[in-house]
Every structure is written in C-alpha cells, then in structure tokens.
Amino acid sequence: MLFPKLANNPNKDPKIGFVEKFSYGLGDFASQMLYTPTGSILIYYYTEVVGVNIATVATIMLISRFFDGFSDLFMGYMIEHTKSPYGKARAWLIRMLIPFFIAMVALFSVPSGMSDWLKYVYIFVSYNFAITVVYTAINLPYGSMSTTMTQDSYQRSIIVIYRMLLATAGNTVTMAVTLPMVDFFGGSQMAWTITFMILGGVACFCFFLTFCFCHERVASPPLDHTGAKDTLRIIGRMFHNKYWIMLTLAMLTIFSADVVFSTANTYYCRYYLDNPNLIGTFAVIMNGFKIGSMVLILPILLRTIGKRNALGIASFLIFFALLARMIAPENATLAFVAAAFFGFGQGFTYACLFAMLPDTVEYGEYIEKERHEGLIYAGASFGMKLAAGLGAVIASMVMNFGGYINNAETQTPEAMDAILYATTAVPAVLYVLGLLSIAGYGLDKIYPKILQELQRRKVEAAAAKGIQSAEPAVNLDKADNA
C-alpha cells in the first residue's frame, strides 16, 4: 500500500464534519475543470481555433457517448468488486490522478498542421480517452462515495450541497479564467495547452485532498459473483427501481438543456453581445446566484417541501428565465438578469438531483435485497454524459441548420436566430421534459421506513451469523446475502 496512513477509516465519527464535507466538494471542483470545458468551450476551441466543422465534431461527441454506456457499466462493476484498504470507491481517486492530468492536456492539444481527417481522428481518440475512460473512472467512484459516507438522507443532502457549491466554484473559475489565460499566454494553440496544464494540476491536487480527508463508513463487501450472466441479471433488475429510472431521465433532459444553453451561449456572447469573453461574466453571475440559493434557501426547502418539490419549483423558474432573453436578445442587461434567475434555479436542480440519487440505492436494496451503488451511479453517469454529447449535438445542429459559418465576422439573420433559439426555446422545452419525468417521484415520503426495514434486516442477518458461526464461511456469505 503506497499511503498506509491514508487507508480508509470505516469507524470515523458518523457525524460528518466541515473539513470532510469541504474536501468532498473539492472532488467536483476538480471534475468541473474537465467537464465544464467539454460542455461550454471545447466546441468553440475546435471550430474557432482548430478550424473543424461544428456539426462533425458534435456528431463525434454524440457517437462517443454511446461508448459511455459500456464504460459506465464496466466502472460500476469494478467499484462493486474492488478490494482495497483505501475503500471500494475511494481507491479510484488516487489511481486515476495521473491519467486525469494527461486527459485534460490532451483534450486541448490538437496538433496544428494536420489534415482535417487526422484532426477528427485525434479529436475522437482524445475525447473518448478523457470522457469515456478517465472521467468515468474517477467521477463515477467519486459520486458513489456519497452513498458510502453516510446513510442519513439529510446529511447526504448537506454533503451534496457542499459538492454542488464547490462544483459551482469550479465551473465559475474554469469559465472565468480559461479565455483570459489563453490570451495571456499568447492566444495560440500552444496557449490552450499551457492553460490546461495549469488547470489540470490544480484539479489533481483537489482530488488528492478529497482522497485524503473523505472516508467510507457504510460497510458493503465486494461482490463475489463475477460472471457476465450474473452481471446482466443485476443490470436487468435495476430497471425495477422506478425512482432510479425517473432520476436518470431527469438528469438526461435537464443536463442536456444546460449543455445546449452553455454551448450556444459562447456564440451568443460573440455575435449578439460582440464579446466572447463575456461568457466568464455569465458564469460568475449564474454561479453566484446558484451558490446563494444553495446556501440560503435550499437547506430550508429540503426540510419543508422535500427534494422533488424544490426541483419542480426550480424548473419552472428556469423555464421563464430562459425565455426572457427572447424579449430583447441584444440587451446585455436583460440577459444578465435572466442569467441570475437561471443560476438561482440551478442551485436547486443540481443539488436536488444529486441528493435524490443516493436514496435510490437504498430503495434498490429494499426491493432487491442487494446493494449496487456502483451500477446505480453508472446508469446515472451514463445519462449525464449522454446529455453532454446530446446537448452539444442539439446546439450544433440547430446552429448548423441556421447556416452558422465558422469564425465569420457576421452571421446571417437565420444563423443569428438559430443561436438565439439554442439559448432559449430549446433548453426550455428540455426542462419541461425533465419536470415531467419526476412527476411520480415519491421516495422522499417513504425513505425513513425503508431505512428502518434495512436496519431490521441487518440485525437479523447479524443474529443469523452468530447462530451459524460454526458453519463454513460459504454459509456465512449466504447469510449476508439473505
């Protein structure tokens, strides 16, 4: 063991303190330094710096997302079968630090002088290495740690709020500093590489702090079954978990909406407001209000109206905030005010979705008598990353259909309309679909009873193990799974 003093401590105080909450949040601060650029800046880099076709690279992203279906399931399988003194999920944070750095740098290092065909090959390989392989292998275990740090639903909600706060900070920092750093280093393709070497180093340091200070308390032994048939059985039974299906669909539609907006918003800043660097201003405004809503209002709403209802209110608010820009699209003040309401609502949507997801792990254990946090998060992770590809494709196709021309001084009226629709009507419709997908969500009400039943089963299993202590180990394992 490379770091014996950093071994997982399952006996740590069940009440999670500030340092551990903050350290857990740093993991998503780090993740955003890779995830945010792929959703907001990467296509801009490909079209305006590398000089490739917007629709082609968006299609590459969408095709790549289907590879994620396999990588997410494989990573969920690996988490559930991991045996490490660092923990089941926690161990992957330290294992993937160096690949994470390499992936961030490679993504923004498309070699100049290549033919377009070779550029597309490089983009396909580097994008899939970064997102399909590396991001999956570090972010999926990171997310599933929230199910192993505590089973207390409210404590989970609070650590998820810390996660969303730090994710918002990571998003804000990345959006605010990337283009100014590129300009500072000369504005060339090499300037992009240098910028992401620096951001990659910061991200890896933050992930290391998450690894150091966060621990898994909920005991969940590695699964013994390894056959493909058994794994397929488990995957099939996951679809009995109706609340997991609802949340996965909600994540797919809501995250797609956000990616459509953020992808097109860079072009909106350039062609409607005549300044692409204003994308950083939008990020600061939206994320500032997102933080405010998460800190000041969301903890109260979680105790009073529940996660689903808070998510519904936020979705309605965002719907109207998105459409407000259509009133006067060239009015920067109106756009900034609408962005403030959008960010305020996002403080609810992201925190609620990620706080609801761990509860579906317990629900799955309740109905199937097996715990599969790795595969639960694998499905949700696939929905998120499919949303990243789908959102980029939707935004790009809308703009391409309108006749958008790479790096043109001015765009046609049709192309300008397409950019506007991609930042207003299209994401608004997706938010409505997301709201409809959770209309029947009722897990908040029955969750306390589910925990009581799971605790009763554990007591009975422990008693059965005591009675059967003289029997072979294989029988003890069967008792565990009863």
FENHU-V526739 format. One record per pair of residues at least 4 apart in sequence whose ideal C-beta (glycine too) atoms are under 7 Angstrom apart, sorted by sequence separation. I is the first residue (numbers start at 1). GAP is how many residues later the second one is. D is the distance in Angstrom with one decimal. If there is no record, write none. Layout:
i:gap:d
I:GAP:D
I:GAP:D
//
This chain:
i:gap:d
16:4:5.1
17:4:7.0
18:4:6.0
19:4:6.1
20:4:6.3
21:4:6.6
22:4:6.8
25:4:6.5
26:4:6.4
27:4:6.4
28:4:6.2
31:4:5.4
32:4:4.7
34:4:6.7
35:4:6.5
36:4:5.7
37:4:4.4
38:4:4.8
41:4:5.9
42:4:6.3
43:4:6.1
44:4:5.5
45:4:5.0
46:4:4.9
52:4:6.3
53:4:6.8
54:4:6.3
55:4:6.3
56:4:6.6
57:4:6.6
58:4:6.6
59:4:6.3
60:4:6.2
61:4:6.8
67:4:6.2
68:4:5.5
69:4:6.7
70:4:6.0
71:4:6.1
72:4:6.3
73:4:6.4
74:4:6.4
75:4:6.5
76:4:6.6
77:4:6.3
78:4:6.2
86:4:5.2
87:4:5.7
91:4:6.2
92:4:5.8
96:4:5.4
97:4:6.9
98:4:6.5
99:4:6.0
100:4:6.6
101:4:6.6
102:4:6.0
103:4:6.3
105:4:5.8
114:4:4.1
116:4:6.5
117:4:6.7
118:4:6.3
119:4:6.2
120:4:6.3
121:4:6.4
122:4:5.8
123:4:5.7
124:4:6.3
125:4:6.2
126:4:6.2
127:4:6.0
128:4:4.3
129:4:5.2
130:4:5.6
131:4:4.8
132:4:6.2
133:4:6.3
134:4:6.4
135:4:5.3
136:4:5.5
138:4:6.2
139:4:6.2
140:4:6.4
141:4:6.7
144:4:7.0
145:4:5.8
152:4:6.5
153:4:6.5
154:4:6.6
155:4:6.5
156:4:6.1
157:4:6.5
158:4:6.8
159:4:6.4
160:4:6.3
161:4:6.2
162:4:6.3
163:4:6.0
164:4:6.1
165:4:6.6
166:4:6.3
167:4:6.3
168:4:6.2
169:4:6.2
170:4:6.1
171:4:6.2
172:4:5.8
173:4:5.9
174:4:5.9
177:4:5.3
178:4:6.4
179:4:6.4
180:4:6.2
181:4:6.4
183:4:5.5
187:4:5.5
189:4:7.0
190:4:6.3
191:4:6.3
192:4:6.5
193:4:6.4
194:4:6.8
195:4:6.4
196:4:5.7
197:4:6.6
198:4:6.7
199:4:6.3
200:4:6.4
201:4:6.6
202:4:6.6
203:4:6.5
204:4:6.5
205:4:6.8
206:4:6.7
207:4:6.5
208:4:6.4
209:4:6.2
210:4:5.5
227:4:6.9
228:4:6.2
229:4:6.5
230:4:6.7
231:4:6.5
232:4:6.3
233:4:6.4
234:4:6.7
241:4:6.7
242:4:6.4
243:4:6.4
244:4:6.2
245:4:6.4
246:4:6.3
247:4:6.2
248:4:6.4
249:4:6.5
250:4:5.7
251:4:5.5
252:4:6.1
253:4:6.5
254:4:6.7
255:4:6.3
256:4:6.3
257:4:6.5
258:4:6.1
259:4:5.8
260:4:6.4
261:4:5.8
264:4:6.0
265:4:6.4
266:4:6.7
267:4:5.9
268:4:5.1
269:4:5.1
278:4:6.4
279:4:6.5
280:4:6.5
281:4:6.4
282:4:6.0
283:4:5.7
284:4:5.9
285:4:6.7
286:4:6.1
287:4:6.3
288:4:6.6
289:4:6.4
290:4:6.4
291:4:6.0
292:4:5.7
293:4:5.2
294:4:4.9
297:4:6.1
298:4:6.2
300:4:6.1
301:4:5.4
305:4:4.1
306:4:6.8
307:4:6.3
308:4:6.5
309:4:6.6
310:4:6.5
311:4:6.4
312:4:6.8
313:4:6.5
314:4:6.2
315:4:6.4
316:4:7.0
317:4:6.2
318:4:6.2
319:4:6.9
320:4:6.4
325:4:5.9
331:4:6.5
332:4:6.2
333:4:6.4
334:4:6.2
335:4:6.3
336:4:6.7
338:4:6.2
339:4:6.2
340:4:6.4
341:4:6.6
342:4:6.4
343:4:6.9
345:4:6.3
346:4:5.8
347:4:6.4
348:4:5.6
349:4:6.2
350:4:6.3
351:4:5.9
352:4:6.0
353:4:6.6
359:4:6.4
360:4:6.1
361:4:6.6
362:4:6.2
363:4:6.5
364:4:5.7
365:4:6.9
372:4:5.7
373:4:6.2
374:4:6.2
375:4:6.7
376:4:6.7
377:4:5.7
378:4:6.4
379:4:6.7
380:4:6.5
381:4:6.3
382:4:5.9
383:4:6.3
384:4:6.8
385:4:6.8
386:4:5.7
387:4:5.6
388:4:6.6
389:4:6.3
390:4:6.2
391:4:6.3
392:4:6.0
393:4:5.8
394:4:6.3
395:4:6.4
396:4:5.8
397:4:6.0
398:4:6.7
400:4:5.9
411:4:3.8
412:4:7.0
413:4:6.4
414:4:6.5
415:4:6.6
416:4:6.5
417:4:6.2
418:4:6.3
419:4:6.8
420:4:6.0
421:4:5.0
422:4:5.5
424:4:6.4
425:4:6.5
426:4:6.8
427:4:6.4
428:4:6.9
429:4:6.8
430:4:6.5
431:4:6.5
432:4:6.5
433:4:6.6
442:4:6.7
443:4:5.7
446:4:6.0
447:4:6.6
448:4:6.6
449:4:6.5
450:4:6.4
451:4:6.3
452:4:6.5
453:4:6.6
454:4:6.6
455:4:6.5
456:4:6.4
457:4:6.1
458:4:6.3
459:4:6.4
460:4:6.3
461:4:6.5
462:4:6.7
463:4:6.6
464:4:6.1
465:4:6.7
471:4:4.2
473:4:6.5
474:4:6.7
475:4:6.5
476:4:6.6
477:4:6.7
478:4:6.6
16:5:5.7
37:5:5.5
45:5:6.5
47:5:6.6
52:5:5.6
86:5:3.9
114:5:4.9
128:5:6.7
129:5:6.3
130:5:6.2
150:5:4.6
182:5:6.0
186:5:4.7
225:5:4.1
273:5:5.4
293:5:6.0
302:5:6.2
305:5:6.0
365:5:6.6
399:5:4.1
411:5:5.2
421:5:5.8
471:5:6.9
1:6:6.8
46:6:5.3
82:6:4.6
150:6:6.0
185:6:3.7
238:6:6.6
239:6:6.6
269:6:6.0
270:6:4.2
328:6:5.3
365:6:4.4
405:6:6.6
47:7:5.0
84:7:3.9
269:7:5.1
327:7:6.5
404:7:6.3
468:7:5.9
86:8:6.5
114:8:6.9
302:8:6.7
364:8:6.1
468:8:6.6
79:9:5.7
82:9:5.9
110:9:5.9
182:9:4.8
185:9:4.9
269:9:4.3
301:9:4.4
325:9:6.8
403:9:5.2
79:10:5.4
146:10:5.7
149:10:6.6
182:10:5.6
185:10:6.4
266:10:6.0
269:10:5.1
324:10:6.7
325:10:5.5
361:10:6.7
43:11:6.4
46:11:4.7
111:11:6.8
403:11:5.2
404:11:4.6
465:11:5.8
468:11:6.2
110:12:5.6
298:12:6.6
361:12:4.8
364:12:6.2
402:12:4.7
403:12:4.7
110:13:6.5
146:13:6.1
182:13:5.3
266:13:5.0
325:13:5.3
402:13:4.4
43:14:6.1
146:14:6.3
181:14:4.4
265:14:6.3
324:14:4.1
404:14:6.5
465:14:5.4
43:15:6.6
361:15:5.1
402:15:6.1
464:15:4.8
360:16:6.0
399:16:6.8
402:16:2.6
178:17:6.2
265:17:6.3
321:17:4.8
401:17:6.3
461:18:6.0
107:19:5.4
399:19:4.9
461:19:6.2
106:20:4.6
107:20:6.7
321:20:3.9
322:20:6.6
398:20:5.2
399:20:5.9
321:21:4.3
461:21:6.3
106:23:6.6
107:23:4.8
357:23:5.6
398:23:6.0
399:23:6.0
106:24:6.7
317:24:6.0
318:24:5.5
321:24:6.6
398:24:4.6
174:25:6.7
103:26:5.7
104:26:7.0
103:27:3.8
317:27:6.8
318:27:4.0
395:27:4.7
317:28:4.1
318:28:6.9
398:28:6.2
103:31:4.2
314:31:4.1
394:32:6.3
100:34:5.5
314:34:3.3
315:34:6.7
99:35:4.8
313:35:6.8
314:35:4.9
311:37:6.1
96:38:6.3
100:38:5.7
310:38:5.1
311:38:6.0
96:41:5.0
311:41:4.2
96:42:4.0
310:42:5.4
311:42:6.9
92:45:6.1
93:45:6.3
307:45:4.5
92:46:6.2
93:48:6.7
307:48:5.7
92:49:3.9
93:49:6.3
298:49:6.2
307:49:5.1
298:50:6.0
285:51:5.6
289:51:4.8
293:51:4.7
89:52:3.9
286:53:5.0
290:53:4.4
294:53:4.2
298:53:5.7
285:54:5.0
289:54:3.8
290:54:6.9
293:54:3.2
89:55:4.8
90:55:6.2
285:55:5.5
288:55:6.8
289:55:4.3
293:55:6.2
89:56:4.8
286:56:5.8
287:56:6.0
290:56:4.8
291:56:6.9
272:57:5.6
282:57:5.3
286:57:3.2
290:57:4.1
294:57:5.5
272:58:5.4
285:58:6.4
89:59:6.2
273:59:5.3
50:60:4.8
60:60:6.7
64:60:7.0
88:60:7.0
286:60:6.8
67:61:6.1
71:61:4.9
75:61:5.1
71:62:6.4
75:62:5.7
79:62:5.5
45:63:6.3
60:63:6.0
64:63:5.7
52:64:6.0
56:64:6.5
60:64:5.3
64:64:5.1
68:64:5.3
72:64:5.8
76:64:6.8
67:65:4.8
71:65:4.7
75:65:4.9
79:65:6.1
149:65:6.6
57:66:6.1
61:66:6.6
52:67:5.5
60:67:6.8
64:67:6.8
149:67:6.4
150:67:6.4
151:67:5.8
52:68:6.7
64:68:6.1
68:68:6.7
72:68:6.4
148:68:3.9
149:68:6.0
34:69:7.0
50:69:6.1
138:69:6.9
145:69:6.4
148:69:6.8
34:70:5.4
148:70:4.6
33:71:7.0
145:71:6.5
147:71:6.8
148:72:6.5
8:77:6.5
46:77:6.7
112:77:5.3
7:78:4.4
8:78:5.4
7:79:6.2
8:79:3.7
363:80:5.9
8:82:5.8
360:83:6.9
1:84:5.5
108:84:4.5
109:84:4.6
359:84:5.5
366:84:4.7
108:85:6.0
363:87:6.1
366:87:6.2
105:88:6.3
108:88:4.5
359:88:5.5
362:88:5.5
366:88:6.3
362:89:6.6
365:89:6.2
105:91:5.4
329:91:5.2
104:92:5.1
105:92:5.4
362:92:6.3
38:93:6.4
326:94:6.8
104:95:6.6
105:95:5.7
254:95:5.9
34:96:6.6
104:96:3.8
179:97:6.9
179:98:5.4
325:98:6.4
326:98:5.0
101:99:4.4
104:99:6.8
325:99:5.2
35:100:6.9
101:100:6.8
34:101:5.9
179:101:6.7
323:101:5.8
251:102:5.9
322:102:5.3
100:103:6.7
101:103:5.2
250:103:6.3
100:104:5.9
175:104:6.1
176:104:4.1
175:105:5.4
322:105:5.6
323:105:5.6
247:106:6.5
322:106:4.3
97:107:4.9
100:107:6.9
176:107:5.8
31:108:5.1
175:108:3.4
176:108:5.9
247:109:5.7
319:109:5.1
97:110:6.0
247:110:5.6
31:111:7.0
97:111:6.4
172:111:5.2
171:112:6.4
172:112:5.8
319:112:5.2
247:113:6.3
318:113:5.5
319:113:6.5
93:114:5.5
27:115:4.6
172:115:4.0
171:116:5.8
244:116:4.2
315:116:5.1
93:117:6.0
94:117:5.1
243:117:4.8
93:118:4.2
168:119:4.5
241:119:6.0
315:119:6.3
243:120:5.5
244:120:6.6
315:120:4.3
90:121:6.4
168:122:4.9
241:122:6.1
168:123:5.5
241:123:4.6
312:123:6.0
90:124:6.7
90:126:5.7
165:126:5.8
238:126:6.8
241:126:6.9
89:127:6.7
240:127:6.1
311:127:6.5
88:128:6.7
240:128:6.7
259:128:6.1
263:128:6.5
87:129:4.2
165:129:5.7
251:129:5.9
255:129:5.4
259:129:5.4
263:129:5.4
164:130:5.7
308:130:5.9
237:131:5.5
248:131:5.5
252:131:4.3
256:131:4.2
260:131:4.6
264:131:4.6
88:132:6.6
244:132:6.0
248:132:5.5
251:132:4.5
255:132:3.6
259:132:2.6
263:132:4.0
267:132:6.8
16:133:6.5
161:133:5.3
247:133:6.6
251:133:5.5
259:133:6.0
308:133:4.6
16:134:6.2
36:134:7.0
88:134:6.7
238:134:6.8
252:134:6.2
256:134:5.0
260:134:5.1
24:135:5.5
28:135:4.8
32:135:5.3
36:135:4.8
40:135:6.4
244:135:6.7
248:135:4.4
252:135:5.1
256:135:4.2
260:135:4.5
264:135:6.7
14:136:6.6
251:136:6.7
255:136:7.0
308:136:6.0
21:137:6.8
25:137:3.9
29:137:4.2
33:137:5.8
37:137:6.3
41:137:6.0
161:137:6.4
238:137:6.1
307:137:5.8
21:138:5.2
24:138:6.1
25:138:4.9
28:138:5.5
29:138:6.5
32:138:3.2
36:138:4.6
161:138:6.8
234:138:6.1
256:138:6.8
306:138:4.2
16:139:5.8
24:139:6.1
28:139:3.7
32:139:4.7
36:139:6.4
83:139:5.0
22:140:6.2
25:140:6.0
26:140:5.7
29:140:5.8
30:140:6.8
49:140:6.0
82:140:6.2
235:140:6.6
271:140:5.5
21:141:4.4
25:141:3.2
29:141:3.7
33:141:5.3
37:141:6.7
81:141:5.2
234:141:6.4
238:141:6.6
28:142:6.5
32:142:5.9
80:142:6.8
81:142:5.8
16:143:6.2
49:143:6.6
80:143:5.0
81:145:6.9
157:145:5.2
271:145:6.3
45:147:6.4
271:148:6.1
220:151:5.6
268:151:5.5
267:152:5.1
77:154:6.0
264:155:5.7
268:155:5.1
264:158:3.5
265:158:5.4
264:159:4.7
73:162:6.8
260:162:5.9
261:162:5.4
33:166:4.9
260:166:5.4
261:166:4.5
260:167:4.8
33:169:6.7
34:169:6.7
33:170:4.2
257:170:3.8
260:170:6.8
30:173:3.9
257:173:3.6
256:174:5.4
257:174:5.1
30:176:3.9
29:177:5.2
30:177:4.6
253:177:5.0
254:177:6.3
257:177:7.0
27:179:7.0
26:180:4.3
27:180:6.0
253:180:4.4
254:180:4.0
253:181:3.8
26:183:5.2
27:183:3.9
26:184:5.2
250:184:4.8
253:184:6.4
23:186:5.3
24:186:6.1
164:186:4.9
23:187:5.3
164:187:4.4
250:187:4.7
249:188:4.0
250:188:5.0
23:190:3.7
24:190:5.0
161:190:5.2
164:190:6.7
23:191:5.5
160:191:5.7
163:191:6.5
246:191:5.6
246:192:5.1
20:193:5.5
19:194:5.8
20:194:5.6
160:194:4.7
246:194:6.8
160:195:4.2
246:195:5.2
157:198:4.2
243:198:6.1
156:199:6.1
243:200:4.7
156:202:5.2
12:203:4.8
14:203:6.2
10:205:7.0
12:205:6.1
6:206:5.9
9:206:4.7
10:206:6.3
153:206:6.0
8:207:5.4
10:207:5.4
8:208:5.4
10:209:6.2
147:211:4.5
151:211:6.9
146:212:5.1
147:214:4.8
39:220:4.7
43:220:5.8
40:222:4.2
44:222:4.8
39:223:5.5
40:223:6.5
39:224:6.6
41:225:6.9
148:225:6.8
40:226:6.5
147:226:4.3
144:229:4.8
144:230:5.8
144:233:4.3
143:234:5.1
140:237:5.4
140:238:6.2
143:238:6.9
140:241:4.8
139:242:7.0
136:245:6.6
224:253:6.7
131:254:6.3
80:292:6.4
80:294:4.1
153:294:5.6
79:295:3.4
80:295:6.8
77:297:6.8
76:298:3.8
76:299:4.0
151:300:6.5
76:301:6.3
73:302:6.9
76:302:3.0
75:303:6.1
73:305:5.1
72:306:4.1
72:309:4.8
72:310:4.2
69:313:5.3
68:314:5.3
68:317:4.6
68:318:6.6
65:320:5.7
65:321:4.5
65:324:3.4
64:325:6.3
65:325:6.9
62:327:4.3
61:328:4.4
62:328:6.2
61:331:4.9
62:331:4.3
61:332:6.6
58:334:5.0
59:334:6.5
58:335:4.5
58:338:3.4
58:339:6.8
55:341:5.5
54:342:4.9
55:342:6.4
54:345:6.6
55:345:4.3
54:346:5.9
39:349:5.4
43:349:6.0
38:350:6.3
54:350:6.5
39:352:7.0
54:352:6.7
43:353:6.6
51:355:6.8
48:358:6.9
47:359:4.9
48:359:5.2
//
